[in-house]
Amino acid sequence: MDNDSRRFVEHQPLGGYSASLNTIPQHVIFLAECRSCGRQRELDRALLDAYANMANVRNIEARLRCACGEKNTRLMTGYWVSSPPAGNSS
Ligand SMILES: [Zn+2]
């Protein structure tokens, strides 16, 4: 697990997850989360571009397999924020 304080903020691309990869800006982070074991991994954008440039996010998601062997991945786009949210008093 990450031991820094960054967290992932999901931000769907314009047009949602049916948008094709080549329309999504390069700075967007792709994070795959396994629904079965909860494991998260960041996908290499260069690799995605090479193999799935014209595919949409949902198509790519359907092809991902987790290290645990499950093909039950949720693929999100967004970005990392490094500091915890202010005013979190709960
Ligand atoms: Zn898994």
PDB file of the backbone (N, CA, C, O) and the ligand in Angstrom, with CONECT records:
HET     ZN  A 101       1
ATOM      1  N   MET A   1       0.823  -1.201   0.000  1.00  0.00           N
ATOM      2  CA  MET A   1       0.000   0.000   0.000  1.00  0.00           C
ATOM      3  C   MET A   1       0.863   1.260   0.000  1.00  0.00           C
ATOM      4  O   MET A   1       1.996   1.248   0.481  1.00  0.00           O
ATOM      5  N   ASP A   2       0.329   2.317  -0.531  1.00  0.00           N
ATOM      6  CA  ASP A   2       1.035   3.593  -0.483  1.00  0.00           C
ATOM      7  C   ASP A   2       1.114   4.092   0.956  1.00  0.00           C
ATOM      8  O   ASP A   2       0.129   4.061   1.694  1.00  0.00           O
ATOM      9  N   ASN A   3       2.286   4.546   1.337  1.00  0.00           N
ATOM     10  CA  ASN A   3       2.376   5.116   2.676  1.00  0.00           C
ATOM     11  C   ASN A   3       2.530   6.638   2.635  1.00  0.00           C
ATOM     12  O   ASN A   3       2.817   7.267   3.654  1.00  0.00           O
ATOM     13  N   ASP A   4       2.338   7.222   1.450  1.00  0.00           N
ATOM     14  CA  ASP A   4       2.268   8.678   1.421  1.00  0.00           C
ATOM     15  C   ASP A   4       0.808   9.095   1.516  1.00  0.00           C
ATOM     16  O   ASP A   4      -0.083   8.251   1.603  1.00  0.00           O
ATOM     17  N   SER A   5       0.570  10.401   1.499  1.00  0.00           N
ATOM     18  CA  SER A   5      -0.777  10.873   1.800  1.00  0.00           C
ATOM     19  C   SER A   5      -1.591  11.163   0.547  1.00  0.00           C
ATOM     20  O   SER A   5      -2.706  11.679   0.628  1.00  0.00           O
ATOM     21  N   ARG A   6      -1.036  10.833  -0.603  1.00  0.00           N
ATOM     22  CA  ARG A   6      -1.776  11.167  -1.805  1.00  0.00           C
ATOM     23  C   ARG A   6      -3.010  10.284  -1.950  1.00  0.00           C
ATOM     24  O   ARG A   6      -3.038   9.132  -1.515  1.00  0.00           O
ATOM     25  N   ARG A   7      -4.003  10.854  -2.563  1.00  0.00           N
ATOM     26  CA  ARG A   7      -5.183  10.054  -2.843  1.00  0.00           C
ATOM     27  C   ARG A   7      -5.645  10.354  -4.260  1.00  0.00           C
ATOM     28  O   ARG A   7      -5.327  11.394  -4.838  1.00  0.00           O
ATOM     29  N   PHE A   8      -6.392   9.423  -4.790  1.00  0.00           N
ATOM     30  CA  PHE A   8      -6.830   9.534  -6.167  1.00  0.00           C
ATOM     31  C   PHE A   8      -8.194  10.188  -6.230  1.00  0.00           C
ATOM     32  O   PHE A   8      -9.124   9.783  -5.533  1.00  0.00           O
ATOM     33  N   VAL A   9      -8.305  11.205  -7.074  1.00  0.00           N
ATOM     34  CA  VAL A   9      -9.591  11.864  -7.287  1.00  0.00           C
ATOM     35  C   VAL A   9     -10.078  11.490  -8.672  1.00  0.00           C
ATOM     36  O   VAL A   9      -9.432  11.788  -9.676  1.00  0.00           O
ATOM     37  N   GLU A  10     -11.220  10.838  -8.713  1.00  0.00           N
ATOM     38  CA  GLU A  10     -11.752  10.410 -10.003  1.00  0.00           C
ATOM     39  C   GLU A  10     -12.336  11.602 -10.745  1.00  0.00           C
ATOM     40  O   GLU A  10     -13.082  12.404 -10.184  1.00  0.00           O
ATOM     41  N   HIS A  11     -11.984  11.695 -11.995  1.00  0.00           N
ATOM     42  CA  HIS A  11     -12.498  12.773 -12.829  1.00  0.00           C
ATOM     43  C   HIS A  11     -12.755  12.188 -14.214  1.00  0.00           C
ATOM     44  O   HIS A  11     -11.816  11.890 -14.952  1.00  0.00           O
ATOM     45  N   GLN A  12     -14.007  12.028 -14.555  1.00  0.00           N
ATOM     46  CA  GLN A  12     -14.313  11.387 -15.830  1.00  0.00           C
ATOM     47  C   GLN A  12     -13.968  12.307 -16.997  1.00  0.00           C
ATOM     48  O   GLN A  12     -14.123  13.525 -16.912  1.00  0.00           O
ATOM     49  N   PRO A  13     -13.501  11.710 -18.079  1.00  0.00           N
ATOM     50  CA  PRO A  13     -13.181  12.513 -19.262  1.00  0.00           C
ATOM     51  C   PRO A  13     -14.455  13.100 -19.870  1.00  0.00           C
ATOM     52  O   PRO A  13     -15.565  12.640 -19.602  1.00  0.00           O
ATOM     53  N   LEU A  14     -14.263  14.118 -20.688  1.00  0.00           N
ATOM     54  CA  LEU A  14     -15.371  14.684 -21.446  1.00  0.00           C
ATOM     55  C   LEU A  14     -16.044  13.555 -22.223  1.00  0.00           C
ATOM     56  O   LEU A  14     -15.379  12.817 -22.950  1.00  0.00           O
ATOM     57  N   GLY A  15     -17.354  13.423 -22.069  1.00  0.00           N
ATOM     58  CA  GLY A  15     -18.029  12.332 -22.743  1.00  0.00           C
ATOM     59  C   GLY A  15     -18.066  11.073 -21.917  1.00  0.00           C
ATOM     60  O   GLY A  15     -18.585  10.051 -22.368  1.00  0.00           O
ATOM     61  N   GLY A  16     -17.517  11.125 -20.700  1.00  0.00           N
ATOM     62  CA  GLY A  16     -17.565   9.968 -19.808  1.00  0.00           C
ATOM     63  C   GLY A  16     -16.656   8.850 -20.270  1.00  0.00           C
ATOM     64  O   GLY A  16     -15.766   9.054 -21.096  1.00  0.00           O
ATOM     65  N   TYR A  17     -16.888   7.669 -19.730  1.00  0.00           N
ATOM     66  CA  TYR A  17     -15.986   6.556 -19.981  1.00  0.00           C
ATOM     67  C   TYR A  17     -16.221   5.886 -21.327  1.00  0.00           C
ATOM     68  O   TYR A  17     -15.576   4.886 -21.639  1.00  0.00           O
ATOM     69  N   SER A  18     -17.125   6.418 -22.117  1.00  0.00           N
ATOM     70  CA  SER A  18     -17.237   5.923 -23.482  1.00  0.00           C
ATOM     71  C   SER A  18     -16.336   6.716 -24.424  1.00  0.00           C
ATOM     72  O   SER A  18     -16.294   6.461 -25.628  1.00  0.00           O
ATOM     73  N   ALA A  19     -15.617   7.681 -23.856  1.00  0.00           N
ATOM     74  CA  ALA A  19     -14.658   8.457 -24.660  1.00  0.00           C
ATOM     75  C   ALA A  19     -13.494   7.569 -25.077  1.00  0.00           C
ATOM     76  O   ALA A  19     -13.042   6.725 -24.304  1.00  0.00           O
ATOM     77  N   SER A  20     -13.012   7.762 -26.296  1.00  0.00           N
ATOM     78  CA  SER A  20     -11.884   6.955 -26.732  1.00  0.00           C
ATOM     79  C   SER A  20     -10.585   7.538 -26.201  1.00  0.00           C
ATOM     80  O   SER A  20     -10.467   8.741 -25.965  1.00  0.00           O
ATOM     81  N   LEU A  21      -9.618   6.654 -26.021  1.00  0.00           N
ATOM     82  CA  LEU A  21      -8.373   7.004 -25.358  1.00  0.00           C
ATOM     83  C   LEU A  21      -7.683   8.204 -25.996  1.00  0.00           C
ATOM     84  O   LEU A  21      -7.142   9.063 -25.299  1.00  0.00           O
ATOM     85  N   ASN A  22      -7.706   8.256 -27.324  1.00  0.00           N
ATOM     86  CA  ASN A  22      -6.955   9.321 -28.009  1.00  0.00           C
ATOM     87  C   ASN A  22      -7.561  10.707 -27.809  1.00  0.00           C
ATOM     88  O   ASN A  22      -6.958  11.706 -28.201  1.00  0.00           O
ATOM     89  N   THR A  23      -8.763  10.780 -27.194  1.00  0.00           N
ATOM     90  CA  THR A  23      -9.359  12.091 -26.920  1.00  0.00           C
ATOM     91  C   THR A  23      -9.093  12.545 -25.485  1.00  0.00           C
ATOM     92  O   THR A  23      -9.484  13.646 -25.096  1.00  0.00           O
ATOM     93  N   ILE A  24      -8.431  11.700 -24.702  1.00  0.00           N
ATOM     94  CA  ILE A  24      -8.205  12.015 -23.291  1.00  0.00           C
ATOM     95  C   ILE A  24      -6.804  12.605 -23.124  1.00  0.00           C
ATOM     96  O   ILE A  24      -5.825  12.016 -23.581  1.00  0.00           O
ATOM     97  N   PRO A  25      -6.705  13.756 -22.477  1.00  0.00           N
ATOM     98  CA  PRO A  25      -5.405  14.432 -22.348  1.00  0.00           C
ATOM     99  C   PRO A  25      -4.335  13.561 -21.678  1.00  0.00           C
ATOM    100  O   PRO A  25      -4.634  12.700 -20.850  1.00  0.00           O
ATOM    101  N   GLN A  26      -3.079  13.814 -22.065  1.00  0.00           N
ATOM    102  CA  GLN A  26      -1.960  12.999 -21.598  1.00  0.00           C
ATOM    103  C   GLN A  26      -1.729  13.088 -20.092  1.00  0.00           C
ATOM    104  O   GLN A  26      -1.183  12.155 -19.503  1.00  0.00           O
ATOM    105  N   HIS A  27      -2.126  14.169 -19.468  1.00  0.00           N
ATOM    106  CA  HIS A  27      -1.838  14.310 -18.039  1.00  0.00           C
ATOM    107  C   HIS A  27      -2.805  13.534 -17.154  1.00  0.00           C
ATOM    108  O   HIS A  27      -2.610  13.430 -15.943  1.00  0.00           O
ATOM    109  N   VAL A  28      -3.852  12.991 -17.775  1.00  0.00           N
ATOM    110  CA  VAL A  28      -4.838  12.243 -17.000  1.00  0.00           C
ATOM    111  C   VAL A  28      -4.243  10.908 -16.545  1.00  0.00           C
ATOM    112  O   VAL A  28      -3.603  10.203 -17.325  1.00  0.00           O
ATOM    113  N   ILE A  29      -4.462  10.576 -15.281  1.00  0.00           N
ATOM    114  CA  ILE A  29      -3.968   9.318 -14.731  1.00  0.00           C
ATOM    115  C   ILE A  29      -5.032   8.234 -14.906  1.00  0.00           C
ATOM    116  O   ILE A  29      -6.222   8.465 -14.690  1.00  0.00           O
ATOM    117  N   PHE A  30      -4.577   7.056 -15.298  1.00  0.00           N
ATOM    118  CA  PHE A  30      -5.475   5.908 -15.388  1.00  0.00           C
ATOM    119  C   PHE A  30      -5.196   4.971 -14.225  1.00  0.00           C
ATOM    120  O   PHE A  30      -4.091   4.449 -14.078  1.00  0.00           O
ATOM    121  N   LEU A  31      -6.209   4.768 -13.409  1.00  0.00           N
ATOM    122  CA  LEU A  31      -6.059   3.901 -12.249  1.00  0.00           C
ATOM    123  C   LEU A  31      -7.028   2.733 -12.359  1.00  0.00           C
ATOM    124  O   LEU A  31      -8.237   2.912 -12.501  1.00  0.00           O
ATOM    125  N   ALA A  32      -6.464   1.536 -12.290  1.00  0.00           N
ATOM    126  CA  ALA A  32      -7.286   0.326 -12.328  1.00  0.00           C
ATOM    127  C   ALA A  32      -7.454  -0.200 -10.912  1.00  0.00           C
ATOM    128  O   ALA A  32      -6.477  -0.382 -10.185  1.00  0.00           O
ATOM    129  N   GLU A  33      -8.693  -0.441 -10.532  1.00  0.00           N
ATOM    130  CA  GLU A  33      -8.973  -0.968  -9.201  1.00  0.00           C
ATOM    131  C   GLU A  33      -9.734  -2.272  -9.347  1.00  0.00           C
ATOM    132  O   GLU A  33     -10.748  -2.344 -10.041  1.00  0.00           O
ATOM    133  N   CYS A  34      -9.229  -3.299  -8.682  1.00  0.00           N
ATOM    134  CA  CYS A  34      -9.872  -4.614  -8.753  1.00  0.00           C
ATOM    135  C   CYS A  34     -11.060  -4.660  -7.803  1.00  0.00           C
ATOM    136  O   CYS A  34     -10.926  -4.354  -6.618  1.00  0.00           O
ATOM    137  N   ARG A  35     -12.211  -5.040  -8.318  1.00  0.00           N
ATOM    138  CA  ARG A  35     -13.405  -5.115  -7.475  1.00  0.00           C
ATOM    139  C   ARG A  35     -13.348  -6.332  -6.551  1.00  0.00           C
ATOM    140  O   ARG A  35     -14.075  -6.401  -5.561  1.00  0.00           O
ATOM    141  N   SER A  36     -12.485  -7.285  -6.879  1.00  0.00           N
ATOM    142  CA  SER A  36     -12.430  -8.509  -6.078  1.00  0.00           C
ATOM    143  C   SER A  36     -11.495  -8.388  -4.890  1.00  0.00           C
ATOM    144  O   SER A  36     -11.844  -8.800  -3.784  1.00  0.00           O
ATOM    145  N   CYS A  37     -10.305  -7.824  -5.103  1.00  0.00           N
ATOM    146  CA  CYS A  37      -9.323  -7.773  -4.014  1.00  0.00           C
ATOM    147  C   CYS A  37      -8.976  -6.351  -3.595  1.00  0.00           C
ATOM    148  O   CYS A  37      -8.275  -6.159  -2.601  1.00  0.00           O
ATOM    149  N   GLY A  38      -9.451  -5.351  -4.331  1.00  0.00           N
ATOM    150  CA  GLY A  38      -9.219  -3.974  -3.933  1.00  0.00           C
ATOM    151  C   GLY A  38      -7.875  -3.413  -4.358  1.00  0.00           C
ATOM    152  O   GLY A  38      -7.575  -2.247  -4.102  1.00  0.00           O
ATOM    153  N   ARG A  39      -7.066  -4.237  -5.007  1.00  0.00           N
ATOM    154  CA  ARG A  39      -5.746  -3.778  -5.441  1.00  0.00           C
ATOM    155  C   ARG A  39      -5.866  -2.644  -6.465  1.00  0.00           C
ATOM    156  O   ARG A  39      -6.721  -2.681  -7.351  1.00  0.00           O
ATOM    157  N   GLN A  40      -5.011  -1.655  -6.331  1.00  0.00           N
ATOM    158  CA  GLN A  40      -5.011  -0.547  -7.279  1.00  0.00           C
ATOM    159  C   GLN A  40      -3.675  -0.489  -7.993  1.00  0.00           C
ATOM    160  O   GLN A  40      -2.623  -0.700  -7.388  1.00  0.00           O
ATOM    161  N   ARG A  41      -3.726  -0.205  -9.272  1.00  0.00           N
ATOM    162  CA  ARG A  41      -2.469   0.047  -9.973  1.00  0.00           C
ATOM    163  C   ARG A  41      -2.696   1.112 -11.032  1.00  0.00           C
ATOM    164  O   ARG A  41      -3.754   1.213 -11.652  1.00  0.00           O
ATOM    165  N   GLU A  42      -1.648   1.895 -11.201  1.00  0.00           N
ATOM    166  CA  GLU A  42      -1.697   2.961 -12.187  1.00  0.00           C
ATOM    167  C   GLU A  42      -1.228   2.391 -13.507  1.00  0.00           C
ATOM    168  O   GLU A  42      -0.206   1.707 -13.568  1.00  0.00           O
ATOM    169  N   LEU A  43      -1.975   2.672 -14.569  1.00  0.00           N
ATOM    170  CA  LEU A  43      -1.596   2.145 -15.873  1.00  0.00           C
ATOM    171  C   LEU A  43      -0.643   3.100 -16.578  1.00  0.00           C
ATOM    172  O   LEU A  43      -0.735   4.320 -16.439  1.00  0.00           O
ATOM    173  N   ASP A  44       0.251   2.526 -17.318  1.00  0.00           N
ATOM    174  CA  ASP A  44       1.223   3.294 -18.088  1.00  0.00           C
ATOM    175  C   ASP A  44       0.545   3.864 -19.332  1.00  0.00           C
ATOM    176  O   ASP A  44       0.111   3.119 -20.211  1.00  0.00           O
ATOM    177  N   ARG A  45       0.460   5.177 -19.394  1.00  0.00           N
ATOM    178  CA  ARG A  45      -0.259   5.801 -20.503  1.00  0.00           C
ATOM    179  C   ARG A  45       0.391   5.493 -21.859  1.00  0.00           C
ATOM    180  O   ARG A  45      -0.300   5.286 -22.857  1.00  0.00           O
ATOM    181  N   ALA A  46       1.713   5.468 -21.877  1.00  0.00           N
ATOM    182  CA  ALA A  46       2.403   5.179 -23.137  1.00  0.00           C
ATOM    183  C   ALA A  46       2.029   3.795 -23.656  1.00  0.00           C
ATOM    184  O   ALA A  46       1.855   3.589 -24.857  1.00  0.00           O
ATOM    185  N   LEU A  47       1.909   2.853 -22.723  1.00  0.00           N
ATOM    186  CA  LEU A  47       1.526   1.498 -23.087  1.00  0.00           C
ATOM    187  C   LEU A  47       0.078   1.460 -23.587  1.00  0.00           C
ATOM    188  O   LEU A  47      -0.236   0.788 -24.570  1.00  0.00           O
ATOM    189  N   LEU A  48      -0.783   2.186 -22.899  1.00  0.00           N
ATOM    190  CA  LEU A  48      -2.182   2.273 -23.321  1.00  0.00           C
ATOM    191  C   LEU A  48      -2.277   2.851 -24.727  1.00  0.00           C
ATOM    192  O   LEU A  48      -3.014   2.342 -25.571  1.00  0.00           O
ATOM    193  N   ASP A  49      -1.531   3.910 -24.965  1.00  0.00           N
ATOM    194  CA  ASP A  49      -1.550   4.539 -26.285  1.00  0.00           C
ATOM    195  C   ASP A  49      -1.104   3.563 -27.362  1.00  0.00           C
ATOM    196  O   ASP A  49      -1.663   3.527 -28.458  1.00  0.00           O
ATOM    197  N   ALA A  50      -0.086   2.772 -27.032  1.00  0.00           N
ATOM    198  CA  ALA A  50       0.468   1.848 -28.011  1.00  0.00           C
ATOM    199  C   ALA A  50      -0.507   0.722 -28.349  1.00  0.00           C
ATOM    200  O   ALA A  50      -0.569   0.271 -29.492  1.00  0.00           O
ATOM    201  N   TYR A  51      -1.264   0.273 -27.355  1.00  0.00           N
ATOM    202  CA  TYR A  51      -2.102  -0.902 -27.578  1.00  0.00           C
ATOM    203  C   TYR A  51      -3.578  -0.604 -27.755  1.00  0.00           C
ATOM    204  O   TYR A  51      -4.320  -1.419 -28.304  1.00  0.00           O
ATOM    205  N   ALA A  52      -4.007   0.561 -27.292  1.00  0.00           N
ATOM    206  CA  ALA A  52      -5.453   0.790 -27.265  1.00  0.00           C
ATOM    207  C   ALA A  52      -5.829   2.221 -27.608  1.00  0.00           C
ATOM    208  O   ALA A  52      -6.800   2.760 -27.077  1.00  0.00           O
ATOM    209  N   ASN A  53      -5.067   2.829 -28.489  1.00  0.00           N
ATOM    210  CA  ASN A  53      -5.252   4.249 -28.770  1.00  0.00           C
ATOM    211  C   ASN A  53      -6.668   4.603 -29.206  1.00  0.00           C
ATOM    212  O   ASN A  53      -7.188   5.655 -28.834  1.00  0.00           O
ATOM    213  N   MET A  54      -7.285   3.739 -29.985  1.00  0.00           N
ATOM    214  CA  MET A  54      -8.618   4.040 -30.500  1.00  0.00           C
ATOM    215  C   MET A  54      -9.739   3.437 -29.659  1.00  0.00           C
ATOM    216  O   MET A  54     -10.915   3.688 -29.921  1.00  0.00           O
ATOM    217  N   ALA A  55      -9.389   2.663 -28.674  1.00  0.00           N
ATOM    218  CA  ALA A  55     -10.405   2.015 -27.844  1.00  0.00           C
ATOM    219  C   ALA A  55     -10.963   3.011 -26.831  1.00  0.00           C
ATOM    220  O   ALA A  55     -10.298   3.986 -26.482  1.00  0.00           O
ATOM    221  N   ASN A  56     -12.171   2.767 -26.366  1.00  0.00           N
ATOM    222  CA  ASN A  56     -12.677   3.629 -25.308  1.00  0.00           C
ATOM    223  C   ASN A  56     -12.371   3.013 -23.938  1.00  0.00           C
ATOM    224  O   ASN A  56     -11.952   1.860 -23.832  1.00  0.00           O
ATOM    225  N   VAL A  57     -12.592   3.807 -22.909  1.00  0.00           N
ATOM    226  CA  VAL A  57     -12.167   3.411 -21.564  1.00  0.00           C
ATOM    227  C   VAL A  57     -12.840   2.107 -21.128  1.00  0.00           C
ATOM    228  O   VAL A  57     -12.200   1.259 -20.507  1.00  0.00           O
ATOM    229  N   ARG A  58     -14.098   1.949 -21.442  1.00  0.00           N
ATOM    230  CA  ARG A  58     -14.813   0.736 -21.040  1.00  0.00           C
ATOM    231  C   ARG A  58     -14.279  -0.506 -21.761  1.00  0.00           C
ATOM    232  O   ARG A  58     -14.233  -1.594 -21.187  1.00  0.00           O
ATOM    233  N   ASN A  59     -13.879  -0.333 -23.014  1.00  0.00           N
ATOM    234  CA  ASN A  59     -13.283  -1.455 -23.746  1.00  0.00           C
ATOM    235  C   ASN A  59     -11.979  -1.888 -23.095  1.00  0.00           C
ATOM    236  O   ASN A  59     -11.707  -3.079 -22.944  1.00  0.00           O
ATOM    237  N   ILE A  60     -11.179  -0.903 -22.714  1.00  0.00           N
ATOM    238  CA  ILE A  60      -9.900  -1.203 -22.082  1.00  0.00           C
ATOM    239  C   ILE A  60     -10.127  -1.888 -20.738  1.00  0.00           C
ATOM    240  O   ILE A  60      -9.462  -2.867 -20.399  1.00  0.00           O
ATOM    241  N   GLU A  61     -11.061  -1.361 -19.998  1.00  0.00           N
ATOM    242  CA  GLU A  61     -11.394  -1.911 -18.686  1.00  0.00           C
ATOM    243  C   GLU A  61     -11.740  -3.406 -18.783  1.00  0.00           C
ATOM    244  O   GLU A  61     -11.319  -4.213 -17.954  1.00  0.00           O
ATOM    245  N   ALA A  62     -12.509  -3.745 -19.810  1.00  0.00           N
ATOM    246  CA  ALA A  62     -12.953  -5.127 -19.958  1.00  0.00           C
ATOM    247  C   ALA A  62     -11.796  -6.078 -20.233  1.00  0.00           C
ATOM    248  O   ALA A  62     -11.925  -7.286 -20.034  1.00  0.00           O
ATOM    249  N   ARG A  63     -10.660  -5.540 -20.692  1.00  0.00           N
ATOM    250  CA  ARG A  63      -9.534  -6.390 -21.043  1.00  0.00           C
ATOM    251  C   ARG A  63      -8.517  -6.535 -19.920  1.00  0.00           C
ATOM    252  O   ARG A  63      -7.578  -7.325 -20.024  1.00  0.00           O
ATOM    253  N   LEU A  64      -8.700  -5.779 -18.856  1.00  0.00           N
ATOM    254  CA  LEU A  64      -7.714  -5.790 -17.782  1.00  0.00           C
ATOM    255  C   LEU A  64      -7.922  -6.974 -16.851  1.00  0.00           C
ATOM    256  O   LEU A  64      -9.048  -7.314 -16.488  1.00  0.00           O
ATOM    257  N   ARG A  65      -6.811  -7.591 -16.474  1.00  0.00           N
ATOM    258  CA  ARG A  65      -6.881  -8.665 -15.497  1.00  0.00           C
ATOM    259  C   ARG A  65      -5.976  -8.309 -14.322  1.00  0.00           C
ATOM    260  O   ARG A  65      -4.841  -7.870 -14.507  1.00  0.00           O
ATOM    261  N   CYS A  66      -6.487  -8.502 -13.134  1.00  0.00           N
ATOM    262  CA  CYS A  66      -5.734  -8.168 -11.927  1.00  0.00           C
ATOM    263  C   CYS A  66      -4.690  -9.241 -11.640  1.00  0.00           C
ATOM    264  O   CYS A  66      -4.772 -10.362 -12.144  1.00  0.00           O
ATOM    265  N   ALA A  67      -3.715  -8.876 -10.825  1.00  0.00           N
ATOM    266  CA  ALA A  67      -2.689  -9.821 -10.393  1.00  0.00           C
ATOM    267  C   ALA A  67      -3.297 -10.981  -9.599  1.00  0.00           C
ATOM    268  O   ALA A  67      -2.691 -12.048  -9.510  1.00  0.00           O
ATOM    269  N   CYS A  68      -4.477 -10.786  -9.027  1.00  0.00           N
ATOM    270  CA  CYS A  68      -5.128 -11.867  -8.271  1.00  0.00           C
ATOM    271  C   CYS A  68      -5.807 -12.860  -9.211  1.00  0.00           C
ATOM    272  O   CYS A  68      -6.306 -13.893  -8.764  1.00  0.00           O
ATOM    273  N   GLY A  69      -5.830 -12.556 -10.517  1.00  0.00           N
ATOM    274  CA  GLY A  69      -6.405 -13.473 -11.484  1.00  0.00           C
ATOM    275  C   GLY A  69      -7.816 -13.118 -11.907  1.00  0.00           C
ATOM    276  O   GLY A  69      -8.342 -13.685 -12.864  1.00  0.00           O
ATOM    277  N   GLU A  70      -8.428 -12.191 -11.207  1.00  0.00           N
ATOM    278  CA  GLU A  70      -9.804 -11.810 -11.521  1.00  0.00           C
ATOM    279  C   GLU A  70      -9.840 -10.798 -12.665  1.00  0.00           C
ATOM    280  O   GLU A  70      -8.993  -9.910 -12.758  1.00  0.00           O
ATOM    281  N   LYS A  71     -10.833 -10.953 -13.523  1.00  0.00           N
ATOM    282  CA  LYS A  71     -11.084  -9.961 -14.563  1.00  0.00           C
ATOM    283  C   LYS A  71     -12.305  -9.169 -14.134  1.00  0.00           C
ATOM    284  O   LYS A  71     -13.384  -9.291 -14.713  1.00  0.00           O
ATOM    285  N   ASN A  72     -12.113  -8.370 -13.123  1.00  0.00           N
ATOM    286  CA  ASN A  72     -13.219  -7.668 -12.482  1.00  0.00           C
ATOM    287  C   ASN A  72     -12.742  -6.278 -12.081  1.00  0.00           C
ATOM    288  O   ASN A  72     -12.822  -5.868 -10.923  1.00  0.00           O
ATOM    289  N   THR A  73     -12.244  -5.576 -13.089  1.00  0.00           N
ATOM    290  CA  THR A  73     -11.540  -4.325 -12.829  1.00  0.00           C
ATOM    291  C   THR A  73     -12.418  -3.122 -13.115  1.00  0.00           C
ATOM    292  O   THR A  73     -13.216  -3.115 -14.053  1.00  0.00           O
ATOM    293  N   ARG A  74     -12.254  -2.119 -12.296  1.00  0.00           N
ATOM    294  CA  ARG A  74     -12.864  -0.824 -12.562  1.00  0.00           C
ATOM    295  C   ARG A  74     -11.751   0.126 -12.949  1.00  0.00           C
ATOM    296  O   ARG A  74     -10.821   0.361 -12.178  1.00  0.00           O
ATOM    297  N   LEU A  75     -11.856   0.670 -14.155  1.00  0.00           N
ATOM    298  CA  LEU A  75     -10.832   1.596 -14.640  1.00  0.00           C
ATOM    299  C   LEU A  75     -11.340   3.029 -14.494  1.00  0.00           C
ATOM    300  O   LEU A  75     -12.400   3.391 -15.003  1.00  0.00           O
ATOM    301  N   MET A  76     -10.551   3.826 -13.785  1.00  0.00           N
ATOM    302  CA  MET A  76     -10.935   5.208 -13.535  1.00  0.00           C
ATOM    303  C   MET A  76      -9.909   6.154 -14.134  1.00  0.00           C
ATOM    304  O   MET A  76      -8.729   5.823 -14.254  1.00  0.00           O
ATOM    305  N   THR A  77     -10.374   7.325 -14.506  1.00  0.00           N
ATOM    306  CA  THR A  77      -9.442   8.384 -14.878  1.00  0.00           C
ATOM    307  C   THR A  77      -9.531   9.485 -13.833  1.00  0.00           C
ATOM    308  O   THR A  77     -10.562   9.651 -13.182  1.00  0.00           O
ATOM    309  N   GLY A  78      -8.460  10.226 -13.677  1.00  0.00           N
ATOM    310  CA  GLY A  78      -8.456  11.297 -12.691  1.00  0.00           C
ATOM    311  C   GLY A  78      -7.056  11.772 -12.425  1.00  0.00           C
ATOM    312  O   GLY A  78      -6.216  11.801 -13.324  1.00  0.00           O
ATOM    313  N   TYR A  79      -6.803  12.143 -11.192  1.00  0.00           N
ATOM    314  CA  TYR A  79      -5.491  12.686 -10.850  1.00  0.00           C
ATOM    315  C   TYR A  79      -5.218  12.458  -9.371  1.00  0.00           C
ATOM    316  O   TYR A  79      -6.131  12.205  -8.585  1.00  0.00           O
ATOM    317  N   TRP A  80      -3.948  12.551  -9.010  1.00  0.00           N
ATOM    318  CA  TRP A  80      -3.548  12.412  -7.612  1.00  0.00           C
ATOM    319  C   TRP A  80      -3.529  13.774  -6.945  1.00  0.00           C
ATOM    320  O   TRP A  80      -3.094  14.759  -7.542  1.00  0.00           O
ATOM    321  N   VAL A  81      -3.996  13.830  -5.722  1.00  0.00           N
ATOM    322  CA  VAL A  81      -3.776  15.014  -4.909  1.00  0.00           C
ATOM    323  C   VAL A  81      -2.913  14.601  -3.725  1.00  0.00           C
ATOM    324  O   VAL A  81      -3.089  13.524  -3.154  1.00  0.00           O
ATOM    325  N   SER A  82      -1.974  15.479  -3.365  1.00  0.00           N
ATOM    326  CA  SER A  82      -0.958  15.054  -2.409  1.00  0.00           C
ATOM    327  C   SER A  82      -1.303  15.381  -0.963  1.00  0.00           C
ATOM    328  O   SER A  82      -0.820  14.724  -0.041  1.00  0.00           O
ATOM    329  N   SER A  83      -2.132  16.391  -0.765  1.00  0.00           N
ATOM    330  CA  SER A  83      -2.420  16.724   0.629  1.00  0.00           C
ATOM    331  C   SER A  83      -3.827  16.280   1.005  1.00  0.00           C
ATOM    332  O   SER A  83      -4.730  16.306   0.168  1.00  0.00           O
ATOM    333  N   PRO A  84      -4.017  15.880   2.235  1.00  0.00           N
ATOM    334  CA  PRO A  84      -5.357  15.491   2.673  1.00  0.00           C
ATOM    335  C   PRO A  84      -6.288  16.691   2.638  1.00  0.00           C
ATOM    336  O   PRO A  84      -5.831  17.821   2.813  1.00  0.00           O
ATOM    337  N   PRO A  85      -7.566  16.482   2.419  1.00  0.00           N
ATOM    338  CA  PRO A  85      -8.504  17.605   2.327  1.00  0.00           C
ATOM    339  C   PRO A  85      -8.587  18.393   3.631  1.00  0.00           C
ATOM    340  O   PRO A  85      -8.576  17.823   4.722  1.00  0.00           O
ATOM    341  N   ALA A  86      -8.668  19.690   3.498  1.00  0.00           N
ATOM    342  CA  ALA A  86      -8.792  20.530   4.695  1.00  0.00           C
ATOM    343  C   ALA A  86     -10.204  20.434   5.243  1.00  0.00           C
ATOM    344  O   ALA A  86     -11.154  20.167   4.508  1.00  0.00           O
ATOM    345  N   GLY A  87     -10.325  20.650   6.517  1.00  0.00           N
ATOM    346  CA  GLY A  87     -11.627  20.685   7.142  1.00  0.00           C
ATOM    347  C   GLY A  87     -12.268  19.321   7.296  1.00  0.00           C
ATOM    348  O   GLY A  87     -13.485  19.199   7.429  1.00  0.00           O
ATOM    349  N   ASN A  88     -11.436  18.307   7.276  1.00  0.00           N
ATOM    350  CA  ASN A  88     -11.967  16.958   7.471  1.00  0.00           C
ATOM    351  C   ASN A  88     -12.000  16.647   8.952  1.00  0.00           C
ATOM    352  O   ASN A  88     -11.055  16.074   9.494  1.00  0.00           O
ATOM    353  N   SER A  89     -13.089  17.023   9.609  1.00  0.00           N
ATOM    354  CA  SER A  89     -13.131  16.944  11.063  1.00  0.00           C
ATOM    355  C   SER A  89     -13.902  15.742  11.571  1.00  0.00           C
ATOM    356  O   SER A  89     -14.032  15.562  12.782  1.00  0.00           O
ATOM    357  N   SER A  90     -14.411  14.924  10.681  1.00  0.00           N
ATOM    358  CA  SER A  90     -15.274  13.844  11.110  1.00  0.00           C
ATOM    359  C   SER A  90     -14.532  12.749  11.849  1.00  0.00           C
ATOM    360  O   SER A  90     -15.142  11.767  12.272  1.00  0.00           O
TER     361      SER A  90
HETATM  362 ZN    ZN A 101      -7.612  -8.476  -7.718  1.00  0.00          ZN2+
END
